[in-house]
Amino acid sequence: MRKEIKINSQAEEVASQVSDILSKNNNRNIDYNLVYQCTKEVVDDKNILDEVYNSAISILENKYGVLFDVDKKIEI
């Protein structure tokens, strides 16, 4: 339970930072690399890095309405 609280707290912090960056640039579209870089700066425990990253992506999509750019080389 404590681990989940830490993950959610750090994911909220990452999402807030990314949202602030987007607001300053008046942009709603970003790539995943920006989120990953912010996550690496916030997370102190590398064992939960991926979990915080995935949670931050979810928060950005659901709470902040952020749209992610998709690599055009990848076929769907």
The 8 nearest C-alpha neighbors of each residue, nearest first, counted from 0:
[[1, 3, 2, 4, 5, 6, 7, 8],
 [0, 2, 4, 3, 5, 6, 7, 8],
 [1, 3, 5, 0, 4, 6, 47, 7],
 [4, 2, 6, 0, 5, 1, 7, 8],
 [3, 5, 1, 7, 2, 6, 8, 0],
 [4, 6, 8, 2, 3, 7, 9, 1],
 [7, 5, 3, 51, 9, 4, 8, 10],
 [8, 6, 10, 4, 5, 9, 3, 11],
 [9, 7, 5, 11, 10, 6, 4, 12],
 [8, 10, 12, 6, 11, 7, 5, 13],
 [11, 9, 55, 7, 51, 13, 12, 8],
 [12, 10, 14, 8, 9, 13, 15, 7],
 [11, 13, 9, 15, 10, 14, 16, 8],
 [14, 12, 10, 16, 15, 11, 38, 37],
 [15, 13, 11, 17, 55, 16, 12, 59],
 [14, 16, 18, 12, 13, 17, 11, 19],
 [17, 15, 19, 13, 18, 14, 12, 20],
 [18, 16, 20, 14, 19, 15, 13, 21],
 [17, 19, 21, 15, 20, 16, 14, 22],
 [20, 18, 22, 16, 17, 21, 15, 23],
 [21, 19, 17, 23, 18, 22, 16, 24],
 [22, 20, 26, 18, 24, 19, 23, 25],
 [21, 23, 25, 19, 24, 20, 18, 26],
 [22, 24, 20, 21, 25, 19, 26, 18],
 [23, 25, 21, 26, 22, 20, 19, 27],
 [26, 24, 22, 23, 21, 27, 20, 28],
 [25, 27, 21, 24, 28, 22, 29, 23],
 [26, 28, 65, 66, 21, 29, 25, 64],
 [29, 27, 66, 67, 26, 68, 65, 30],
 [30, 28, 67, 68, 66, 27, 31, 33],
 [29, 31, 68, 67, 32, 33, 28, 69],
 [30, 32, 34, 33, 35, 29, 67, 68],
 [31, 33, 35, 34, 30, 36, 29, 37],
 [34, 32, 36, 35, 31, 30, 37, 29],
 [35, 33, 37, 31, 32, 36, 38, 17],
 [34, 36, 38, 32, 33, 37, 39, 31],
 [37, 35, 33, 39, 38, 34, 32, 40],
 [38, 36, 40, 34, 39, 35, 13, 33],
 [39, 37, 35, 41, 40, 36, 13, 42],
 [38, 40, 36, 37, 42, 41, 35, 48],
 [41, 39, 37, 38, 42, 36, 43, 13],
 [42, 40, 38, 39, 37, 43, 13, 9],
 [43, 41, 39, 44, 38, 40, 48, 45],
 [42, 44, 45, 41, 40, 39, 48, 47],
 [45, 43, 46, 42, 47, 48, 41, 39],
 [44, 46, 48, 47, 43, 42, 49, 39],
 [47, 45, 44, 48, 49, 50, 43, 42],
 [46, 48, 50, 45, 49, 44, 51, 6],
 [49, 47, 45, 51, 50, 46, 52, 42],
 [50, 48, 52, 51, 47, 53, 46, 45],
 [49, 51, 53, 47, 52, 48, 54, 6],
 [50, 52, 10, 54, 6, 48, 49, 53],
 [53, 51, 49, 55, 50, 54, 38, 48],
 [54, 52, 56, 50, 55, 51, 49, 57],
 [53, 55, 57, 51, 56, 52, 10, 50],
 [54, 56, 10, 58, 52, 14, 57, 53],
 [57, 55, 53, 59, 54, 58, 60, 52],
 [56, 58, 54, 60, 55, 59, 61, 53],
 [59, 57, 55, 61, 62, 60, 56, 54],
 [60, 58, 63, 56, 57, 65, 62, 14],
 [59, 61, 64, 65, 57, 58, 63, 62],
 [60, 62, 58, 64, 59, 63, 57, 65],
 [61, 63, 58, 59, 64, 60, 57, 65],
 [62, 64, 59, 65, 60, 61, 58, 18],
 [65, 63, 60, 61, 62, 59, 66, 27],
 [66, 64, 60, 59, 27, 63, 28, 67],
 [67, 65, 28, 27, 64, 29, 68, 60],
 [68, 66, 29, 28, 30, 69, 65, 31],
 [69, 67, 30, 29, 28, 70, 66, 31],
 [68, 70, 71, 67, 30, 73, 31, 72],
 [71, 69, 72, 73, 68, 30, 74, 67],
 [70, 72, 73, 69, 74, 68, 75, 30],
 [73, 71, 70, 74, 69, 75, 68, 30],
 [74, 72, 71, 70, 75, 69, 68, 30],
 [75, 73, 72, 71, 70, 69, 68, 67],
 [74, 73, 72, 71, 69, 70, 68, 67]]
